[in-house]
Amino acid sequence: MMRLFRQLRLLVPCLLGAGFITCTTIEPEETSSIGGTGSEVVGVVEYPDSSETSKIRAGLEHSALPVIDGPVFINPENYLADTGNAEEEAVAWTEDDGSFVIRNVKAGTHIIYIRDNDGKAIAHRVTVHENEPRVDVGTLFAKPTAGVAIAYTGSTPGDVLFYIDIRGTGLQLRCASRNLQFTLDRIPVGTDYSVVIRLFKPLKNGYEFSLENPIPGIVSTLQSFTGE
């Protein structure tokens, strides 16, 4: 199977000892995109189905099919959710025409993502500059979400506890069994991601992988890891 990823780096320096590795636990980074007198980020979310039949069925003979009442989320691109983090809250909702406005966005690079209730979503990486009053990301098209699967195959005795995170999205999966494959789904397509593994038991270390161009409706299988 062609791998859709490559291991980038061990996240933190490790000390090699007599048969074990000791590493520092990875901490959350850049916890919010909102604050102060930041910029407005605006856009429109639609479905890519432009067929006349679908438009007429929806009563939208002369317009696109908008994503209505879709929750809008935004995080710094390096955001890493705290372990055990509850599902994050939306910062805005799409209107009847699919438009959205995110207010008070800090300068920097962020990941915006929007989803509906039918398994479709979209993400977009946006850079906001200092003193830039308004950023228009244009029209984004909601598609089926993707997923990643990974397995821990270590042989060290004891309990296993690790977290899988998608940087910038707040998506997180807690895993507490060994030699099983876990799948983190609901990943909005539209941008590349970093997948972070934080292993707490039996060792404490972390790994980061790149996930390039996730495919709608497809689960990409990451390389199994041992943490040893």
Buried (B, 14 or more C-beta within 10 A) or exposed (E): EEEBBEEEEEBBEBEEEEEEBEBEEBEEEBEEBBEEEBBBBBBBBBBEEEEEEEBEEBEEEEEBBBBEEBBBBBBBBBBBBEBEBEEBEBBBEBBEBBBBBBEBBBBBEBBBBBBBEEBBBBBBBBEBEEEBEEBEBEBBBBBBBBBBBBBBEBEBEEEBBBBBBBBBBBBBBEBEEBEEBBEBEBBBBBBEBBBBBBBBEBBBBBBBBEBEEBEBEBBBBBEEBEBB
